[in-house]
Every structure is written in C-alpha cells, then in structure tokens.
C-alpha cells in the first residue's frame, strides 16, 4: 500500500510524550487492488472478496492501525489487548484513506503501562468510514 | 453485485448460531499480515525477540484473528456488517503459528430501535485446545 505520512513526530514519540489528548499526525494509504490482494492472502482469503469492488472492512481497520506503527515499532513488544470498531461506510477499491489517532487514555501503575488510542478513518471526500478504539499494554 | 453487497437469504433470529470460520495460523501468514497491515511489531515476526517475552515465541496479530471473526460476520450479515456493523472484543490469549482458530458467534437478542431491527451478537474465537483467543460482542442491522 502506498503510504504517505506527514508525521515526523509520532514515530519518535515516547510513552512520556503520549499524554491524554496527544494526536498523531494523519497517515494516508491508497487501498489499491494489489494491496488488498496481499491482505486477502494474509487472512487466507475471504470468499468472494477478491472480485468485490469494495475493500473488506477489516482491511481498512488493519491499515487504520498503521497510524500507530511508529509507536509500535518504538515500543517493541506492545500487546494489543482489546479493540472496538464501527464500520461506517463502504470503501471502494482504489480509495486513499486518511487515518487519525489520538490518545484517549493513559495509565501507568507500577510496571503496567496502558494506552487507549482512538481511531478515525476518512475517505478522500473527508467522510468518516471507520471509528475505533485500541487498547495496548506496553512492556514495563 | 459484489459479495459485500449480497444479503444472506435466511433472516437470523435470537438463538441462532453464526457459521463458523476455521483458519490455520502459520508464521508465513503472520509475516504476510505484518506486510499487509504495516504492523511489524517484533513480537509477531522476530522469533529471537519473541522468545524473550512472556509469550516465549511469536504470536499472531490480534487483528488477524479478528479478521476471521469479521469474515464470519460478513457471511452471516453481508452488507449490513460492512456498513454499520459494530464490535467490541478482548484478546484473551495469543494465537501462535501452528494453531487452528475457529470462530463462534450467536445472535443473543434482537432489538427494534425506531423501526430498525438490530441483532446483538456474542462472538469469539478459540484455538484447537478450546482456549478462548478472542471474545466480545457485536451489533448489526438486520435486513
């Protein structure tokens, strides 16, 4: 998937910087046919999807979490413990989506470090196509 | 019409179970998912790193297992799942390379909200030992 990020800070953001309300800079992805094929291969096919004109909703969700990739690579070993998702609108193949992420909760108790990230994904017409909330437990 | 545009022929009702999806997890699939999603957390793809963690080896992305659950929901609800479907899940245990994951789901209740009927579903996935990997709930419009 072609990736375009204007974010120069999130990849370097440490846990201390990730205060409640912290907003990751948006990341854009083109959901091309080849990108979707790769996703479908990874999930071992989803009957009928390859001939669909639309992107499987979980493919959109997977890429939306890409907004966190900088954080995840920095904090190696982070564990994804829960996920909320709402699929709001079909995404045609070839759409460029823009993914936004924001820290909605941060918790640190002893060695336990937890982050809840709110996700919002938009299509090229600025219509929201997906909403979500991701909880990560970070290695202490 | 695309598969996402199709609606299942049978109308589901409270008490109905959803058609299970069975998938085999391999390191190859996990690596592919890392590429497709952009999530290269070493806990998924670096065996040496993962061996030092409490998991003792690589584990699949939670979102990979959730994709299997979503496939079950698409098979059951079609377009209604892709537009307006909502889920909330917890990842209870890791799926590891070599595991076989089976999804499960049930329509717990239906509710009429201003003339629109929704199904409230329980959903989840287990490994071949019967251990819960994913558990949660979903809400989706019927018809």
Interface residues (C-beta under 8 A of the other chain):
Chain A: X1 X3 X35 X38 X39 X41 X42 X43 X44 X46 X47 X48 X49 X51 X52 X53 X54 X56 X57 X58 X59 X61 X62 X63 X65 X66 X68 X69 X72 X73 X76 X77 X78 X79 X80 X81 X82 X83 X84 X85 X86 X87 X88 X89 X90 X139
Chain B: X2 X3 X4 X5 X6 X23 X24 X29 X32 X33 X35 X36 X37 X38 X39 X40 X41 X42 X43 X49 X53 X61 X62 X63 X64 X66 X67 X68 X70 X71 X74 X75 X79 X81 X82 X83 X84 X85 X86 X87 X88 X89 X90 X91
